[in-house]
Amino acid sequence: MFRKIVSITLLVSLMALASSGMLMIFLNSLEFQLQMHPVHKIFGILLSISGCFHIYFNFKPIKKYLSVRKVLVFGVGMVLIMSFLYVVGINKPLDKEKIQEIELLMTQLETRD
């Protein structure tokens, strides 16, 4: 039963993250991003937790998939791309004052009654 709940949570979380993320990109609206930010964060956490359980429940098949060289190379490639994009994003120069203003606004919006 728990395994089924994990699968449904994983699916719904993926749908929520994908749809809110794509809408944030396509609409390109700061207002919409601020409105969707709590939804995106909550389902991101749920996706991460249910993803960990999914890996735990399916560890043997995942190990078997990774024993195929092409699949392993693809997986390593994806991890390298992800790592590269993290490095690029983290090293992007940003205006610290503007970020503090935005963070203050975000805090005010999230704690608003």
N, C-alpha and C positions, 0 to 999 in steps of 0.2 A: 504494500500500500504506500509506504514512504517513497519508494522508488517511483511510483506513478505520480505522486505529488511533486517530486523533484522534477520529473520530466515536464509536467504541465507548467510549473513555475519557470523552468528554463525557457520554454516556448513563449509564454506570455511576456516574460522579461525581455526576451530577444525582440519580440514584436514591438513592445513599448519603446525600447531603446532605438531600434531601427527607425520606427516611424517618427519619433520625436527628433531624433538626430537628423534625418533627412528633411523634415519640415524646417528645422532650424537653419539648415543649409539653403534650401530652396527659397524660403520666405525671406531670408537674410534680414530679419527684423529683430532689433535688440529687445523690443517689447515682448515679442513672442519667446525669445530666448530666456528672458527673465521669468516669464510665466511657466515655461516648460522645465526650467532648471531643477526645481524640486522633484518633479516626476522623473526626470532623467537620472538624477542622483539615486533616488530610492530604487528604481528598477535596475540601475547599474550594480548596486549592492546585492540585490536579490539575484541578478544574473551571475555575479561572482560566486556567491554562496552555493547556488544550485549547480553552477558549473563545476565547482570543486567536488560536490557529491556525485555528479555525473561522471567525472573522471574516476573517482573512487569506485563506483559501481561498475565501470566499464574498463578498468585498468588492464585486464588480460587482453581483451580485443585491441586496445590501443597499442599495447606492447607488440602484438602480432602485426598490426598495421605498420608500425615503425621498423619491423624487421625487413620490410621490403625497401630496398635501397632508394628507389625513386620517391617513395612516400617520405622517407627519412630526409632526403635532400630537399624536397619541397617544404617540409616542416621546418628544417633548419633555415631555409631561405626566408620563410615567413617570419621567423623569430629575428633574423638579421634585419629585415625590412622594418619590422616593428621597432627594434632597438635603434636603428638609424633615424627613424622619424621622431622617436623620443628625444634623441640627442639634438636633432635640428630644432625641435620645439622648445626644449629647455634652454638652448643657447640663443634663441631669438631675442634680440634686444627690445626691451619694452620700457615705456615711460613709467617709472616707479610712482610718481605723483598721481598719474591718471589711474593706475591700478588701485592705489589706496582709495581714491574717490569712488571707483566702481565697487570695491569691496565694502565700503561703508554703505553705499546704496543697496547692495545685495543684502547686507545684514539687516538694514532697516526694512526692506521689503519682506524678507523671510520671517522677521519677528513681528510684523504688523498684525494686528488683531483682525 
